[in-house]
Amino acid sequence: MTRVSEKAADVVVVGAGNAAFTAAIAARRAGCRVVVLEKAPEAFRGGNTRFTGGVFRFTYDGLDDLMPIVGGTDDASDVVVEPYPAEAFERDLQRVTGGRTDPLLSRVLIERSYETVRWMADLGVRFEFSRAVTGIRIPGSNKTRLQPGAAIRAYHEGIGLSQTLFDLATKHDIEVLYERQVNRILVDDAGRVTGIQARGPGGFERHYGGAVIVASGGFQANPEMRTAYLGGPWGLVKTRGSRYNTGEVIRELLAIGAQSFGDWGGRHATPIDADAPVYGDLSLTDKTNRLSYPYGILVNLDGERFVDEGADFNSYTYAAYGAAILAQRNATAFQIFDSRAFPLLEKRYETGVPVEADNLDELVGYMERRYPMLGLDTVATLKTLVAYNRAADRGDGFKPDALDGKRTHGLRPEKTNWAVPIETPPFRAYAVTGGITFTFGGIRISDRAEVLDGVDRPIPGLYASGELTGGFFFLNYPLGCGLTRGAVFGKLAGEAAAASLGKLPQ
Ligand SMILES: Cc1cc2nc3c(=O)[nH]c(=O)nc-3n(C[C@H](O)[C@H](O)[C@H](O)COP(=O)(O)OP(=O)(O)OC[C@H]3O[C@@H](n4cnc5c(N)ncnc54)[C@H](O)[C@@H]3O)c2cc1C
């Protein structure tokens, strides 16, 4: 007869990303014995967190607030930072979600954002200024302006963050078990969660605990759930991060009575290299992103523009424009730039192989020859480039680090900032597709990260944080919120779980 192996800890944490470890460490520091169950093999551990650019969005009044976080790793001599008060964070979140973000959850996220990142820094997570991702070089100076709110990233990005979190787990004597696919939440007759069941390398295991914290990511790597919840084209989309976030824990949570919440048809998806692999590659992490489109134009295979490339800074459009590209024929488009834009292209473009030419005719011909299977309409593409150049703003005042209002007149869609002509050779085109990052729908939690049932009661013994929680993001997302959301509610989950066992946060 097969025996199910059984083990006990105070707190059982499901997943090994940023949300899971902030929870595990908070619970451990309150005096709990903690076990972390990771589905991935050790070599691929760490979830989407390991793939990130490491950017955290949080509130601050200025450099004085940031120096204690980056101190020891970085200096501020070449950066320009503007304050990012709670009202600005709230405005950004409201604006990109069309006012739908849950008021309670978003308030906790915003109010606790700074103290949580400080807590991580005090624990030993290293941070630096986020020049490469959210910095824009100020023309005529050696300074870089950092986009408000997204000024800091983990040192060595997601790879560094993930390594530090695993190191902190070891230092705190937290056990991490790999290749544990959790597929059942154990509940007693009183409705209290008592543990989980996982498929482990030697068969089924049950891990019992006074509290369970689930932080096992969204369902973005599951084509079946993507097709069911997001619709047709999403079944085929490339996944930017971990292939292990497949949503089985979300299904199980719903089955035991957790309340479903948020934008189940919503997802974060960005413009990525059309040649990117089907799942995230740890040697490339987030380097397949192609986010400098505000300084060029984006055309589909029928040669048509289909978004306002200059609607806003890319931090506020990139998470929605992946879907816009995916909706085009063959889920592909081209970003086209002239040589004046080359210095503005993010460093990540260096991982791609563009098509390059000295005139636009030639460029369009090369684009077609490079991707013959896509069926690019070269005549229409050239016509669009000519029409765009005619409608572009030829005056002075191009400011890449500000919404400069240089716009086209008479196009559909218009380009409303940074609309300068594409006419200075050489020219480059990058083929892009939409890549999914994570899903927005999930389960409902309280302001203490308790999982709520269908009538808003906490399910005893059950806490959650990270991608599998719904209600934060709808339709779109402001860059850098995913890590902050996971950390804020991870810490709260760990503390609340510990408090429920009579242990107090340290
Ligand atoms: C390329 C890329 C770049 C990004 N850049 C940024 C950025 O700069 N800033 C930002 O804020 N966000 C960024 N994000 C989004 C960010 O990754 C997520 O919001 C955040 O990391 C989610 O953390 P998490 O802990 O909820 O999930 P994850 O880090 O994905 O962790 C989930 C964990 O659960 C495990 N798991 C899954 N199923 C099971 C199961 N059944 N049993 C046990 N374990 C399971 C997974 O293996 C993994 O360890 C980026 C994402 C990608 C893909």
The ligand as an ORCA input file, in Angstrom:
! r2SCAN-3c Opt
* xyz 0 1
  C      10.276     39.110    -17.482
  C       9.548     39.707    -16.304
  C       9.951     40.944    -15.796
  C       9.264     41.498    -14.709
  N       9.740     42.665    -14.165
  C       9.121     43.177    -13.063
  C       9.658     44.312    -12.396
  O      10.725     44.841    -12.740
  N       8.966     44.802    -11.325
  C       7.810     44.226    -10.863
  O       7.229     44.710     -9.904
  N       7.317     43.106    -11.454
  C       7.945     42.577    -12.517
  N       7.451     41.430    -13.088
  C       6.247     40.820    -12.484
  C       6.711     40.031    -11.248
  O       7.482     38.957    -11.696
  C       5.627     39.458    -10.440
  O       4.621     40.385    -10.175
  C       6.154     38.957     -9.089
  O       7.447     38.446     -9.167
  C       5.256     37.860     -8.634
  O       5.770     37.318     -7.445
  P       5.056     36.074     -6.817
  O       5.880     35.696     -5.642
  O       3.598     36.312     -6.662
  O       5.162     34.940     -7.962
  P       6.435     34.153     -8.464
  O       7.683     34.894     -8.243
  O       6.130     33.728     -9.850
  O       6.464     32.887     -7.514
  C       5.506     31.853     -7.627
  C       6.138     30.597     -7.079
  O       5.163     29.565     -6.920
  C       5.673     28.347     -7.445
  N       4.532     27.489     -7.774
  C       3.660     27.589     -8.800
  N       2.728     26.598     -8.708
  C       3.035     25.879     -7.608
  C       2.461     24.710     -6.993
  N       1.385     24.097     -7.491
  N       3.059     24.209     -5.876
  C       4.165     24.807     -5.342
  N       4.747     25.908     -5.885
  C       4.169     26.439     -7.003
  C       6.528     28.803     -8.597
  O       7.443     27.811     -9.010
  C       7.226     30.009     -7.970
  O       8.295     29.629     -7.161
  C       8.137     40.835    -14.151
  C       7.766     39.588    -14.636
  C       8.467     39.017    -15.695
  C       8.053     37.660    -16.188
*
